[in-house]
Amino acid sequence: MSDQLEILLESNSGIAQAELLAGRLEEAFQKSIPIIIDGSAITRVDTSVLQLLYSFCAAMKETGVSVSWKEPSDELCQAADNLGVKTLLGLPF
């Protein structure tokens, strides 16, 4: 088993992708290993996806498992900032 897992977010992370992402995040949560979320490809992200990511990050924090970001796109950071969850997600400024 690897000592960390990387999750790649789709460039168009909309509500249509939210269900699939929810399943991937649940699997990652069950593994209880450090997670790296690659947000480099994001060109559009819906509130539903940001809510999922927020819930996931909060749950991981409660269990003491780290979540980090790999090259989050400007669009991802801006959308998270607009929603007021940028700091809560641990995204860079």
N, C-alpha and C positions, 0 to 999 in steps of 0.2 A: 504494500500500500504506500502511496506517495505521502510525503509529509505536508503537502499543500495541494490545493485544487484551484484551477483557473476557470472562470466563467466569462465567456465572451458575449457581450451584449450586441444585438443586431443593430445595424445602422438605422433602421426605422423601427424603433422600439415603441410600438403603439399597443393599443388595447388588444389587437389581434394576437400579439406575441405574449401578452401577459400571462395567459394560462400555461403556456409552455415554460416560460421563465419561472413561474411559481413552482412548477414541478421540479425544475432544475435546482432552485434554491432550497426546496424541501430536502432533496437528496443530499445537497451539500451540508445542510444543517445536521442531518442524521449522521454524517461522517465525522463531525466534530474535529475537523482539521482546519488550519488557517486557509482562508479563501482570498484569492486575488480576483477582483472584478476588472475585466478589460473593457473600458468604455471608450476606447480610441476610435471606434468606427461610428459612434452615434452621430447622426445628423438630425434626428428628431426623436424626442422622447415624450410620451404621454404621462399625465399625472398618475395614472394607474400603475405604470411601471415604477415611477419614483416612490409611490406608496409601498409597493412590494419590496423595493430595495431598502426603504426605511425600516419596515417591519423586520426584514431579514437581518439588517445590521444591528438593530436593537436587540433582537433575540440572541444573536451571536455574542454581543457584548455581555448580555446577562449570563451566558455560559462561560465567558472568559476566553472565547476563541476569536482570534483576530481576523478582521476583514480589511484589506487594503485595496487601493485602486492602481491600475496600470494605465497610464496615459489617458485620463478622462478627457473627452473632447470639450471644447469650449461650449458647444451646444448643451451638453449634459450639465456642465457646471452652471451655465446661465439658467437653464430650466430649474435646476435644484435651488438656485439662489432665488429665483422668482417665486418659488413655492415656499421658501423659508426653511428648506431642509438641507442646505448645502453643508453647514457645519455639522448637523446631526448625522449626515452620511459620511463625514470625514473627508469630504472633497477639498482639494486645495483651493486657495483663493487666487 
